[in-house]
């Protein structure tokens, strides 16, 4: 979420498929054009056990620049990369749970082991 809690800037979506595997994808809010648009990341399939998922996000350096970065990793393998984001949003909050639009019949649970969140100063 954006500083001050205004909006979902990066949204990760996980879907359980009928074969027991999961599919993960994401979308990122753009700074411009007005109204705000969205970048969509590619989806990839992963097994639910013992799979480390890493999301790396670097905000763009300015409002009119396209130098922001998003990377999704499964284990040590990069599954998706985009290096032309026009998104200067700062991430200050992370939420887990169902989106508002989830069907009333949605149920189940998913366990997150060894969750880590950290900030670094990107180059």
Secondary structure, 3 states (H helix, E strand, C coil): CECCCCCCCEEEEEEECCCCCEEEEEEEECCCCCCCCEEECCCEEECCCCCCEEEEEECCCCCCCCCEEEEEEECCEEEEEEEEECCCCCECCCCCCCCCCCCCCCCCCCCCCCCCCCCCCCC
